[in-house]
């Protein structure tokens, strides 16, 4: 049994800013519907699969339990996306509200990019960004979090992924990206 606390741990975040009314799109390897995202009410608006040439979208309502093919496989690839989405947007359900993400009232769209060979391609990342560009208004997406590594890009300037990100920023979306573990690209 967890002990009840009179306060919460949100990295000293200003409580006036909790992500309420905002949807964050997480572009990552894969995901699991963590209780901190689906309890007591589901905040996963969609799971988008960009691993094949035809993108598949699974939409969910607030009163639904989100399920998609492979959601319960307990694959290692699900850990990273679950961790990034829950750290950012988790409501602390499992800790009775003590451990909450900075955007604990936000809704989320989860975009899966890892293929069945365990690789994330530039094509999958591009499909993910294209999907966000086409659907950000419908889902209320204001923030995009990219936490993936993909194919090496021969020319960093003017590549399609950067061009799409530039368009998204010009449309008013905030794009965040992980810098990577190797320090080079």
C-alpha positions as CSV (number, residue, x, y, z in Angstrom):
1,X,0.0,0.0,0.0
2,X,1.3,3.4,-1.0
3,X,1.6,6.1,1.7
4,X,-0.5,9.2,1.0
5,X,1.4,12.4,0.7
6,X,0.2,16.0,1.2
7,X,2.2,17.2,-1.8
8,X,3.3,15.9,-5.2
9,X,6.6,15.7,-6.9
10,X,6.7,17.6,-10.2
11,X,10.3,18.8,-10.3
12,X,9.2,22.1,-8.7
13,X,7.0,22.8,-11.6
14,X,4.6,25.8,-11.4
15,X,1.2,24.2,-10.6
16,X,-0.6,26.7,-12.9
17,X,0.9,24.9,-15.9
18,X,-0.2,21.3,-16.2
19,X,-0.8,20.9,-19.9
20,X,-4.6,21.1,-19.6
21,X,-6.1,21.7,-23.0
22,X,-2.9,20.6,-24.8
23,X,-2.2,17.5,-26.8
24,X,1.3,16.2,-27.1
25,X,2.4,13.9,-29.9
26,X,5.1,11.5,-28.9
27,X,7.1,10.1,-31.8
28,X,9.0,7.1,-30.4
29,X,9.8,3.5,-30.9
30,X,6.7,1.9,-29.4
31,X,4.3,2.3,-26.5
32,X,2.3,0.7,-23.7
33,X,-0.9,2.2,-22.3
34,X,0.5,3.0,-18.9
35,X,-2.1,3.5,-16.0
36,X,-0.8,7.0,-15.5
37,X,-2.1,7.8,-19.0
38,X,-5.4,5.8,-19.0
39,X,-6.6,6.0,-15.3
40,X,-9.0,7.2,-14.0
41,X,-9.8,8.5,-17.5
42,X,-8.1,7.7,-20.8
43,X,-6.0,10.5,-22.1
44,X,-4.5,8.6,-25.1
45,X,-6.4,10.1,-28.1
46,X,-4.7,7.9,-30.7
47,X,-2.0,5.4,-31.4
48,X,-0.5,5.9,-34.9
49,X,1.5,3.2,-36.5
50,X,4.0,4.5,-39.1
51,X,6.1,1.3,-39.3
52,X,4.7,0.3,-42.7
53,X,4.2,2.4,-45.9
54,X,0.5,2.7,-45.0
55,X,0.0,4.6,-41.8
56,X,-2.7,3.1,-39.4
57,X,-4.5,5.3,-36.8
58,X,-6.3,3.8,-33.8
59,X,-8.5,6.5,-32.2
60,X,-9.7,6.4,-28.6
61,X,-12.3,8.2,-26.5
62,X,-11.9,9.3,-22.9
63,X,-14.1,6.5,-21.7
64,X,-12.3,3.8,-23.7
65,X,-9.5,1.5,-22.7
66,X,-7.0,2.0,-25.4
67,X,-5.9,-1.2,-27.2
68,X,-4.0,-1.7,-30.4
69,X,-2.3,-4.7,-32.0
70,X,0.7,-5.7,-29.9
71,X,-0.2,-3.4,-27.0
72,X,0.3,-6.2,-24.5
73,X,3.4,-7.9,-26.0
74,X,5.7,-6.6,-23.3
75,X,8.4,-5.9,-25.8
76,X,11.6,-4.0,-24.9
77,X,10.8,-1.5,-27.7
78,X,7.7,-0.4,-25.8
79,X,9.7,0.7,-22.8
80,X,11.2,3.9,-24.3
81,X,8.0,5.4,-25.6
82,X,6.1,4.5,-22.5
83,X,8.8,6.2,-20.4
84,X,8.9,9.4,-22.4
85,X,5.1,9.8,-22.6
86,X,4.5,8.9,-18.9
87,X,7.4,11.1,-17.6
88,X,6.0,14.0,-19.5
89,X,2.3,13.5,-19.2
90,X,1.7,10.9,-16.5
91,X,-0.9,11.9,-13.9
92,X,0.6,9.9,-11.0
93,X,-2.2,7.4,-10.8
94,X,0.0,4.6,-9.7
95,X,1.6,6.7,-7.0
96,X,-1.7,8.2,-5.8
97,X,-0.7,11.5,-7.5
98,X,2.8,11.9,-6.0
99,X,4.9,11.4,-9.1
100,X,3.3,13.4,-11.9
101,X,4.6,14.6,-15.3
102,X,5.1,18.3,-16.0
103,X,2.1,18.1,-18.4
104,X,0.0,15.8,-16.2
105,X,-3.3,17.1,-17.5
106,X,-2.4,17.0,-21.2
107,X,-3.8,14.5,-23.7
108,X,-1.4,12.4,-25.8
109,X,-1.1,11.0,-29.3
110,X,1.4,8.1,-29.5
111,X,3.2,7.5,-32.8
112,X,5.0,4.2,-33.2
113,X,8.0,4.1,-35.5
114,X,10.0,0.9,-34.8
115,X,9.6,-1.9,-37.4
116,X,9.4,-5.7,-36.8
117,X,13.2,-5.9,-37.3
118,X,13.8,-3.4,-34.4
119,X,14.8,-0.6,-36.7
120,X,13.5,3.0,-37.0
121,X,13.8,4.3,-40.5
122,X,13.8,7.9,-41.8
123,X,10.7,6.9,-43.8
124,X,8.8,6.0,-40.6
125,X,9.8,9.2,-38.9
126,X,8.8,11.2,-42.0
127,X,5.4,9.4,-42.1
128,X,5.0,10.3,-38.4
129,X,5.7,14.0,-39.0
130,X,3.5,14.0,-42.1
131,X,0.7,12.5,-40.0
132,X,1.1,15.2,-37.4
133,X,1.1,17.9,-40.1
134,X,-2.2,16.5,-41.6
135,X,-3.9,15.8,-38.3
136,X,-2.6,18.3,-35.7
137,X,-5.7,20.5,-35.8
138,X,-8.2,17.5,-35.4
139,X,-6.3,16.2,-32.4
140,X,-5.4,19.6,-30.9
141,X,-1.6,18.8,-31.1
142,X,0.5,21.7,-29.9
143,X,3.7,19.9,-29.0
144,X,5.7,17.2,-30.8
145,X,8.3,15.2,-28.9
146,X,10.8,13.3,-31.1
147,X,12.8,10.8,-29.2
148,X,14.1,8.5,-31.9
149,X,17.2,7.6,-33.9
150,X,16.9,6.7,-37.5
151,X,19.0,6.3,-40.6
152,X,22.1,8.4,-41.1
153,X,21.4,11.5,-43.2
154,X,24.0,12.3,-45.8
155,X,23.2,16.0,-45.9
156,X,21.9,17.5,-42.7
157,X,20.7,20.8,-44.3
158,X,17.5,20.7,-46.4
159,X,16.6,17.0,-45.7
160,X,12.9,16.1,-45.8
161,X,12.6,15.6,-42.0
162,X,14.1,19.0,-41.2
163,X,11.9,20.6,-43.9
164,X,8.8,19.1,-42.4
165,X,9.8,20.2,-38.8
166,X,10.3,23.7,-40.1
167,X,6.8,23.7,-41.6
168,X,5.3,22.5,-38.3
169,X,7.1,25.2,-36.4
170,X,5.9,27.8,-38.8
171,X,2.4,26.5,-38.1
172,X,2.9,27.3,-34.4
173,X,3.7,23.8,-33.1
174,X,6.5,23.3,-30.6
175,X,9.0,20.5,-31.6
176,X,11.3,19.0,-29.1
177,X,14.0,16.4,-30.0
178,X,16.3,14.2,-28.1
179,X,20.0,15.0,-28.8
180,X,21.0,11.3,-28.8
181,X,23.4,9.2,-26.8
182,X,26.3,9.2,-29.1
183,X,26.8,12.9,-29.5
184,X,27.2,12.6,-33.3
185,X,24.8,12.1,-36.2
